[in-house]
């Protein structure tokens, strides 16, 4: 099994849970890659060979699952790199209870066990892509559930 780990930021209190995730992945011999900007925030050195930073790299890696570390906003941000891939996303909430990122940080090991045994339910979401001329959003033209259009 291969996973891609996406995050935007983390606090010192999250370190225990992030370490727990990596320990569990290694224990279960799960291959992983990490979103490069997130890896650069980590205090430990992460090999660049474990990092991805673009949609094309993610597509080539072709993970079985994407794990986000953060909250609902982290999942919404991850969509900009995931784009048209139909890879299931598991959101681990590192803050308050989330609607999309619903896995509590204390349940990380249990959640990975459920992925391994394929004991989970997928919730379908609408993935949207906006195209404009000129291309205002460049690579970030994807959204989950809705777009907001403002007149300038």
N, C-alpha and C positions, 0 to 999 in steps of 0.2 A: 504494500500500500504506500502511496505517495501523498503528502499533504503540502500545502502552501500556507505559511503563517503570515498574516497581515495585521499590522497594528500601526498606530500613528504616534502614540506617546504612552508613557507609563510612569507611575509614581513609585517611590521606594517601597511602599506597602504592597505593590504588585509583584515585586521581585520573587517572593516565595512561590507564588502561583505560576509565574512564567518559568521559573526553574523546574517546578513540578511537571509542567507540560513537557519540557525538553527531556527530562529524565524518563517520563512515561514513553515518549516517542522512541527514545533510544532503547529502553528496556524491551519494547515490543518490536524492535527492529523495523520501525517505520521511517522511510526515507522522507526528508523534508527540505524545503527551501524557505527562505525568509525574505520578506519585502525589505529591500536594501535600506531605504530611509529609516525603517523601524530598527533594523539590526545596528545601524550606526548610533542609535540612542542607548544601546545596551552597554553596561560597564565592562562586560567581558568581551574580549576580541572574538569576533565571528568571522570565519574565513569567507572571503569574497566568493569562493566557489559555492557557498550555500545561499548566496543572495540573488534575487531577481528584482528588476526594477521596471519592467515594461510588460505590456500585454503580449508582445511577440515572444518574449522569454517565457512567460507563464504558459502561453499556448504550446510552445515547444516542450516544456517540462510536463505538461498534461497531468496535473495532479488529480487524484481521486476525490479529494476533499479540500476545501479551503477553510482554515480556522482563523477567525478574527479574534483579536484580543482588544477589548475596549467596551464600547457600548453600541447603541443603535447607529450613532453617527459614524462609527468606524466601519460598520457594514455598508452604510450608504456610500462612504468614501471608497471602500474596496471595489465597488462596482465600476469605478473609473479604470481600474487595471484589469478586472475580470471581463468586462464588456460582454461579448456575445458567447462566452464559454458557458456551458450548461452544467458547471461543476457545483455540487451541493456545498452550501456554506454553513458552518457551525459557528455560531457566535458565542464566545465566552465573555461574560459581562464582568468587567473589572471595577465597576462602580455600583451605582444604584440599579435596581431591577430594570431590565430592558424588555421591550416588546419583541424586537428582532433578535437581539443578543440575549437569549434567555437561559443559557447555561451558567449556573452560579459557579464562581471560581473554586469553591470547595468541592465541586463535583467534576473537576477536570479529568481525573483518572477514570471515573465511572463513565464519563461521556466518551472517552477514547475506547473503553471496553465495548460500549454500544456500537461505535463505528466499526470496530473489528468484527463484531458478530452480526453486523448489518441489522441491528435491533433499534430502529428509529423510524420516525415518520417524517416524510418530506412535506413542507408547506410550500406550495407553488406561489410565486410572486411574479408580477408583471415587470419585465425588463424593457425599458424604453430607450430609443436612440433618436437623437435630434440631429438633423442635418440642416445646415444653413449656408447661404452664399452671401458674403464670404464665410468661411468656416470659423465661426466665433469661438467655439468650444474646443477646437482641435481634437486631441485624444480623449478629452473629458466630456464627450457628448452622450454618455450613458447615464441612466438614472433608474432607480428602483421605485416603482409604483406611480410617480408623478414628476412633472416638470413644473416650474413656475416661470412664467414669461412676464417680464416687466418692460414697459414702454420707456424708452430713453428720450 
